[in-house]
């Protein structure tokens, strides 16, 4: 008799455990994902198939009806939603505790139009396109970037580069009037935006700034300075694809500057300067035949003229 009672008691305990576990779980133990735009309205739907009473909670806090919250038997409508309302929503039967549905609500914005810039810094080897979005989305956003030359087949940018907001186009066609077309599409759960841009390679050449810029006084030359530099390290072959340079210089304390351009050389003597003055200099580089645009300026260097 005692053994029978023990068996029956164990069976009841197991049954109660099963019932308790079932009631405490969402159907299928699933959490649905839903996305909403900040400042807009969002509707969450409750799957109360047994037509029982419904109570909504956000992160385990009960939701009540307000001017910006509307509750119905099957829906929760949130107006002018803000980031504080992001989180895990749950609708359940307040009497039995049965969970009808659990929703993870994520808030943000649809992507803005990608801002795309393409330049050839390492001419004639490649073109590099960079992009950024007009806005912060606060949601997972995927980028698809592709390009083609003329009417040739579309080529995808590498996934690894896309994650860095960059696309490198190798084996570029030189001295061609046929444009490349670059397309960048940003997509997230709230929408998608694309930018299409076209370019001719020679029109987007932009070297990096010259390097190792140095200026120094010349002994016994009180009105001259020696300026020296090296081509950009990223410029592949400065002996074959020549560069020209723009030099800007001005004396300390002056708001007026002078500018000169020279071709295919990496040193220059500034003359006719103010005796004993300190001069500031910076240099920019450009393709020798005037394709594209000047580089950004090099860092500014300075020196004082020779004096006994």
Buried (B, 14 or more C-beta within 10 A) or exposed (E): EEEEEEEEEEEEEEEEEEEEEEEEEBEEEEEBEBBBBBEEEBEBBBEBEEEBEBBBBBEEEEBEEEEEBBBEEBBBBBEEBEEEBBBEBBBBBEEEEBBBBBBEBBBBBBBBBBEBBBBBBBBBBBBBBBBEBBBEBBBEBEBBBBBBBEEEEEEEBEEEBBEEBBBEBEEBBEEEEEBBBBBBBBBBBBEEBBBEBEBBBBEBBBBBBBBEBEBEBBEEBBBBBBBEBEBBEBBBEBEEBBBBBBBBBBBEEEEEEBEEEBEEEBEBEBEEBEEEBEBBBBBBBBBBEEBBBBBEBBEBBBBBBBEE
